[in-house]
Amino acid sequence: PLGRAAVIGEPTGLRPIRLHKGILMERIDILGQSGHSSDPTLGHSALDAMQAVMGELLDLRAQWQREYRNPLFLVPQPTLNLGCIHGGDNPNRICGQCALEFDLRPLPGMQPEALRHAIRGRLLPLAERFGVQIDYQPLFPAVPPFEQPAEAELVRLAERLTGHTADAVAFATEAPYLQAITQEVLVLGPGDISCAHQPEEHLALARIAPTVKLLRQLIGHYCLGEVAAVR
């Protein structure tokens, strides 16, 4: 065990976060058979097969969004984004290869491997139907969704110190991994996710002192038995 509590300093505007979505980034490669476009029987179109694949993914997205909902999130349903596609090389050539990359952000309670199993179940019939090879692989191991119970000591303490009720975010962190080796985990840090991953990403210097004060209070509570004062 790592310890009693862990705080992950992602940009939350110093508001405690006890839930976040997971993230899967996946790739589907289709290998068909190229041929002259004047006779469709000369090949097996990877693009035609990919169109059907995307239809199945969107159908699964709609199904998951009907089945899962958590109003604590700004976007309360799981999301699936078809991010980029590459295929074909000439308008008069049957497409022999096509690749699609997409991401999926599940809610707490949705297991990444179960989602992947459902996707694979939709792909196998399409490979047989279109006479193509379909390879489905993750771009990296999934980050599972995260949820720390609202009644946890760390959650209650952070709420008292910050004056904010613990909330949820759509981005993912290492929280589910730390949760496996410690008792309680919270995402809490300075900065604003709305400016992250942009050319002018920054953290205002005025955010530093309040962050240091909050961390000292948390350390004092867990390590020194101090009673922290409310901000």
C-alpha positions, -999 to +999 in steps of 0.1 A: +000+000+000+012+035-009-005+053+020-038+066+033-044+093+007-031+105-027-038+139-043-032+142-081-024+178-091-041+181-124-057+215-133-090+216-115-090+253-104-084+240-068-118+223-068-118+187-056-126+161-082-137+126-071-149+112-105-136+112-140-142+093-172-118+068-186-102+069-220-096+043-247-078+052-280-082+025-306-073+017-342-091-004-368-071-015-399-090-030-429-071-049-456-092-055-487-082-062-523-075-034-548-087-035-584-099-014-612-130+006-603-148-002-635-156-037-622-164-041-585-159-078-587-121-073-592-116-063-556-129-060-521-133-023-510-117-015-476-136+018-477-170+001-481-162-021-452-150+008-431-183+027-438-201-003-422-176-004-393-183+032-386-220+025-387-216-002-361-194+021-338-220+048-340-247+023-332-228+011-302-223+047-291-260+053-292-267+021-273-241+030-246-255+065-243-290+051-237-277+027-211-253+049-192-258+083-178-242+102-148-256+137-142-225+147-122-206+151-155-210+181-177-214+156-206-234+130-187-231+102-213-200+082-225-186+096-257-171+080-288-152+102-313-142+091-348-110+110-349-092+103-382-094+080-412-069+072-440-076+050-470-073+046-507-050+063-532-069+070-564-105+076-574-105+049-601-090+022-579-109+000-555-096+009-520-073-019-507-065-005-473-082+018-448-075+028-412-096+045-386-086+058-352-111+068-325-114+074-288-140+063-263-145+079-229-165+056-205-182+066-173-175+050-140-190+015-139-181+008-176-152-016-180-128-010-209-124-047-218-161-052-219-164-023-243-137-037-265-153-071-265-186-055-277-167-038-305-150-070-316-183-087-317-195-062-343-164-064-364-162-102-371-195-104-392-184-074-413-150-091-422-170-121-435-196-100-452-171-078-471-144-104-477-117-083-459-093-086-430-101-064-400-075-058-373-086-040-341-059-029-316-056-004-288-032+025-294-023+022-257-037+004-226-070+020-215-072+044-186-102+031-166-128+055-152-123+067-116-147+072-087-139+080-051-170+077-028-184+110-017-182+100+020-144+093+019-124+112+045-102+128+018-132+141-002-149+155+029-116+172+040-109+187+006-145+200+004-142+217+038-108+232+030-117+245-004-153+254+002-163+235-030-184+203-033-164+175-050-172+173-087-165+153-119-144+159-150-142+144-185-104+141-187-085+111-174-057+109-149-036+082-131-062+081-103-075+046-110-040+032-107-032+050-075-066+039-062-054+003-064-025+009-040-038+035-016-070+040+004-083+073-010-075+094-041-086+128-052-078+150-082-070+185-070-047+212-084-043+247-097-048+257-133-076+255-158-082+226-181-098+250-207-063+263-215-045+230-215-029+215-247-029+250-263+000+272-274-006+296-244-011+270-217-001+286-184-006+287-147-010+321-131+016+328-104-012+339-081-024+303-080+008+291-064+004+304-028-032+290-023-020+256-036+009+255-013-014+264+017-039+237+008-012+210+004+003+220+038-031+217+054-036+182+038-002+171+049-008+185+084-040+165+087-027+132+075+009+133+087+009+155+118-027+151+131-034+188+128-069+202+126-069+222+094-087+256+093-112+263+066-100+287+039 
